[in-house]
């Protein structure tokens, strides 16, 4: 009888079926990424060692190129960046900065480097290299020098509109430390120089925010023999400088208000 037309035995059929089932189970047990993994693809759950840069580009409107979410318990990180020679995380907005800004010799000991070009319309939006925001502390710096600012304005502190809000708060734990130390000139907006006319002995100076409990100081800034500031009296939105007697010539008085 022709072997091609001979019916297969029951034993042979069972053996073939068992082999096929085993192959299916083994295939199903493998993760899809492993079963179809291309050596050039990024693989989850493992270290993707490479000597070349890996880039992800998303050209969709409002699209995010890469997102990291740590949703488990514990101290996991959404995104971690490390570097043995440059900044651990390097980020820029709108356009890349000049390479001299972030060369390895400048950023070798930098955890996070952020950059943004100057805003084309500073009245509408201000360019920010790194932005921190929180109902508590937006940006915290700790170390020998907690925060260092350098530029046309090294550090700016702005109070919001809440009553009693503070632009910059300086504190020291005891009298052995300095809460505020200034090296150089100090400019106070609530200070000035005011002329006094000959024959007068007092001068009223309008200044918003002054109250009867404000601390005010004034001295003569011109030499007036036998004349001196007898008192400086604050009232609502005004201070008044009183001399001990009338002036025999015009004079200048310098003053400032602390609160």
C-alpha positions as CSV (number, residue, x, y, z in Angstrom):
1,X,0.0,0.0,0.0
2,X,1.3,3.5,-0.8
3,X,2.8,5.1,2.4
4,X,1.3,8.5,1.5
5,X,-2.3,7.1,1.6
6,X,-1.7,5.0,4.8
7,X,-3.8,6.4,7.7
8,X,-1.7,7.6,10.6
9,X,-1.8,5.6,13.7
10,X,-3.6,6.9,16.8
11,X,-0.2,7.0,18.7
12,X,1.3,9.2,16.0
13,X,-1.6,11.6,16.0
14,X,-1.4,12.0,19.8
15,X,2.3,12.5,19.7
16,X,2.0,15.3,17.1
17,X,-0.8,17.0,19.0
18,X,1.2,17.0,22.2
19,X,4.3,18.5,20.5
20,X,2.2,21.3,19.0
21,X,0.6,22.1,22.4
22,X,3.9,22.2,24.1
23,X,5.3,24.7,21.6
24,X,2.2,26.9,22.1
25,X,2.6,26.9,25.9
26,X,6.3,27.8,25.7
27,X,5.6,30.6,23.2
28,X,2.9,32.0,25.5
29,X,5.1,31.9,28.5
30,X,7.6,34.3,26.9
31,X,7.0,38.1,27.1
32,X,6.0,39.6,23.7
33,X,8.9,41.9,23.8
34,X,11.3,38.9,24.2
35,X,9.6,36.9,21.5
36,X,9.8,39.7,18.9
37,X,12.7,41.7,20.3
38,X,14.9,43.5,17.8
39,X,18.4,44.1,19.1
40,X,18.1,47.7,18.1
41,X,14.9,48.3,20.1
42,X,14.6,49.6,23.7
43,X,13.6,46.7,25.9
44,X,11.7,47.2,29.2
45,X,12.9,45.7,32.4
46,X,16.6,45.5,31.5
47,X,19.7,47.7,31.1
48,X,19.8,48.7,27.4
49,X,23.6,49.0,27.1
50,X,24.7,51.1,24.2
51,X,27.6,53.2,23.0
52,X,25.4,55.5,20.9
53,X,22.8,58.1,21.8
54,X,19.2,57.0,22.1
55,X,16.7,59.6,20.8
56,X,12.9,59.6,21.0
57,X,11.1,62.3,18.9
58,X,7.4,63.1,19.1
59,X,6.3,65.6,16.4
60,X,2.6,65.5,17.4
61,X,1.0,68.8,18.5
62,X,1.2,69.1,22.3
63,X,3.0,65.7,22.3
64,X,5.4,64.6,25.1
65,X,8.5,62.9,23.8
66,X,9.2,60.9,27.0
67,X,7.3,60.5,30.3
68,X,8.4,58.6,33.4
69,X,5.9,57.6,36.1
70,X,6.8,55.8,39.4
71,X,3.4,54.7,40.7
72,X,4.6,52.1,43.3
73,X,5.2,52.6,47.0
74,X,8.5,53.7,48.3
75,X,11.1,56.2,47.1
76,X,11.0,55.6,43.4
77,X,11.8,58.3,40.9
78,X,9.8,59.4,37.9
79,X,13.0,60.2,36.0
80,X,16.6,59.7,37.0
81,X,19.6,61.1,35.2
82,X,23.2,60.6,36.0
83,X,26.5,61.5,34.4
84,X,30.2,60.6,35.2
85,X,31.5,63.8,33.6
86,X,28.7,66.3,32.8
87,X,25.4,67.4,34.3
88,X,23.1,64.6,35.5
89,X,20.2,66.2,33.7
90,X,20.5,68.7,30.9
91,X,17.4,70.4,29.6
92,X,16.8,73.5,27.4
93,X,13.6,75.2,26.1
94,X,13.0,76.8,22.6
95,X,16.6,76.6,21.5
96,X,19.8,75.1,22.7
97,X,22.2,77.4,24.6
98,X,25.7,78.2,23.3
99,X,27.9,75.2,23.9
100,X,30.3,77.3,26.0
101,X,27.5,77.5,28.7
102,X,27.5,73.9,29.5
103,X,30.9,72.5,28.6
104,X,32.0,69.5,30.6
105,X,34.5,71.5,32.7
106,X,31.6,73.8,33.8
107,X,28.9,71.2,34.4
108,X,31.0,68.2,35.7
109,X,29.6,68.8,39.2
110,X,26.1,69.9,38.3
111,X,23.0,67.8,39.1
112,X,20.6,69.7,36.9
113,X,21.4,72.2,34.1
114,X,18.4,74.1,32.6
115,X,18.6,76.8,30.0
116,X,16.2,79.1,28.0
117,X,16.9,81.9,25.6
118,X,15.9,85.5,26.3
119,X,12.2,86.1,25.9
120,X,11.2,88.0,22.8
121,X,8.6,89.9,24.8
122,X,9.7,90.2,28.5
123,X,6.5,92.1,29.3
124,X,4.4,89.0,28.4
125,X,6.6,86.1,29.5
126,X,9.9,85.8,31.3
127,X,12.4,83.2,30.1
128,X,13.3,80.8,32.9
129,X,16.1,78.2,32.9
130,X,14.8,76.3,35.9
131,X,11.3,76.8,37.4
132,X,10.2,75.4,40.8
133,X,6.7,75.8,42.1
134,X,4.9,74.6,45.2
135,X,2.4,75.9,47.8
136,X,5.3,75.5,50.3
137,X,8.9,75.9,48.9
138,X,9.3,76.3,45.1
139,X,13.1,76.0,45.1
140,X,15.3,74.7,48.0
141,X,19.0,75.0,48.0
142,X,21.1,73.5,50.8
143,X,24.9,73.4,51.3
144,X,27.8,75.6,52.4
145,X,26.1,78.2,50.1
146,X,22.4,77.4,49.9
147,X,21.6,79.5,46.9
148,X,24.0,81.6,44.7
149,X,22.7,84.1,42.2
150,X,24.8,85.8,39.5
151,X,23.7,88.3,36.9
152,X,22.4,91.8,36.4
153,X,20.2,91.0,39.4
154,X,21.8,88.3,41.4
155,X,18.7,87.3,43.4
156,X,15.2,88.8,43.2
157,X,12.5,88.2,45.8
158,X,8.9,89.3,45.2
159,X,6.1,89.3,47.7
160,X,2.6,88.3,46.5
161,X,-0.5,90.4,47.2
162,X,-1.3,88.7,50.5
163,X,-1.2,91.1,53.5
164,X,2.1,90.8,55.3
165,X,3.8,88.9,52.5
166,X,7.6,89.1,52.4
167,X,9.8,89.5,49.4
168,X,13.0,88.2,51.0
169,X,13.2,86.7,54.5
170,X,16.6,86.4,56.3
171,X,16.9,84.6,59.6
172,X,19.7,83.5,62.0
173,X,19.2,80.8,64.7
174,X,21.1,82.8,67.4
175,X,23.0,86.1,67.8
176,X,26.1,84.3,66.9
177,X,25.1,84.3,63.2
178,X,24.2,87.0,60.7
179,X,20.7,87.1,59.4
180,X,21.7,89.6,56.7
181,X,25.2,90.7,55.6
182,X,25.8,93.3,52.9
183,X,29.1,94.0,51.2
184,X,28.7,97.2,49.1
185,X,26.2,99.9,48.7
186,X,22.6,99.6,50.0
187,X,19.7,101.3,48.3
188,X,16.4,101.8,50.1
189,X,13.3,103.0,48.2
190,X,11.9,104.5,51.4
191,X,14.7,107.0,51.8
192,X,15.8,110.2,50.3
193,X,17.4,113.7,50.5
194,X,15.1,116.7,50.8
195,X,15.8,120.4,50.6
196,X,14.7,122.8,53.4
197,X,14.4,126.5,52.7
198,X,16.0,129.3,54.7
199,X,13.8,130.6,57.5
200,X,12.0,127.2,58.0
201,X,12.4,124.8,60.9
202,X,10.4,121.9,59.7
203,X,9.7,119.9,56.6
204,X,6.9,117.5,55.8
205,X,7.7,114.6,53.4
206,X,4.8,112.5,51.9
207,X,5.4,108.8,51.8
208,X,2.7,106.2,51.3
209,X,2.5,103.4,53.9
210,X,3.9,105.4,56.8
211,X,2.0,105.0,60.1
212,X,2.3,106.6,63.5
213,X,4.4,103.6,64.7
214,X,6.9,103.7,61.8
215,X,10.6,103.9,62.7
216,X,12.1,107.0,60.9
217,X,15.5,108.7,61.0
218,X,16.8,111.9,59.7
219,X,20.0,114.0,59.8
220,X,21.2,117.3,58.3
221,X,23.4,116.6,55.3
222,X,24.7,120.2,55.1
223,X,26.7,122.0,57.7
224,X,24.3,124.4,59.5
225,X,26.0,125.9,62.6
226,X,23.9,125.6,65.7
227,X,21.1,123.6,63.9
228,X,20.3,119.9,64.2
229,X,17.3,117.6,63.8
230,X,15.3,117.7,66.9
231,X,12.7,115.1,66.0
232,X,11.2,113.1,63.1
233,X,7.5,112.4,63.6
234,X,5.6,109.8,61.5
235,X,1.9,110.2,60.8
236,X,-0.3,108.6,58.2
237,X,1.5,108.6,54.9
238,X,3.8,111.4,56.0
239,X,6.9,112.2,58.1
240,X,7.8,115.6,59.4
241,X,11.4,116.7,60.2
242,X,11.8,119.2,63.0
243,X,14.9,121.3,63.6
244,X,15.9,122.8,66.8
245,X,15.5,126.4,65.3
246,X,15.0,128.1,62.0
247,X,17.5,127.9,59.2
248,X,19.5,131.0,58.2
249,X,20.2,129.5,54.8
250,X,18.9,126.6,52.7
251,X,19.8,123.1,53.9
252,X,19.5,119.4,52.9
253,X,18.1,116.7,55.2
254,X,18.6,113.0,54.6
255,X,16.0,110.5,55.9
256,X,14.9,106.9,55.8
257,X,12.0,104.8,57.0
258,X,12.3,101.2,58.2
259,X,8.6,100.2,58.4
